Amino acid sequence: MSTILCFDFGLVRTGVAIGNTITKTAAPECTLISKNNKPDWDNITRLINTWKPSQLVVGLPADLDGSDSPLKPAITRFCNQLNGRYNLPVAQENEQFTSIEAAQRLKETRQRGRKKKISKEDIDQISATIILENYFNNIRYHE
């Protein structure tokens, strides 16, 4: 089984999901909070050491017209840093509308009995899960 970690990178928060290539399933893992406008490298390292992924995936947003998002330079830098620090392949997957879909999934879960307020951290984790599900559906991972 090959494990993949997925990041829904943000300047303030980064949602993380975990998945595997056998079942092609993904699950929310956690939300990391940036420190001094930098990714939480300590906890990213902890996740890498714990899960020992063979691949990393990072969500890449695009504007509705298909043009690059203003976040693209920061995301590209994050991807390069991930590759440089951990020597793991880093793929990018479209994340357009994943936050909207994540909020909808959480609202449906809440309607089935979960009474907890939906937080931005919850949305970030589910967004990372959706990005990884999309990645699996596109079958572009390395086994």
Buried (B, 14 or more C-beta within 10 A) or exposed (E): EBBBBBBBBBEEBBBBBBBBBEEBEBEBBBBBEBEEEEBBBEBBEEBBEEBEBBBBBBBBBEEEEEEEBEBBEBBBEBBEBBEEEBEBBBBBBBBBEBBEBBBEBBEEBEEEEEEEEBEBBBBBBBBBBBBBBBBBEEEEBEE
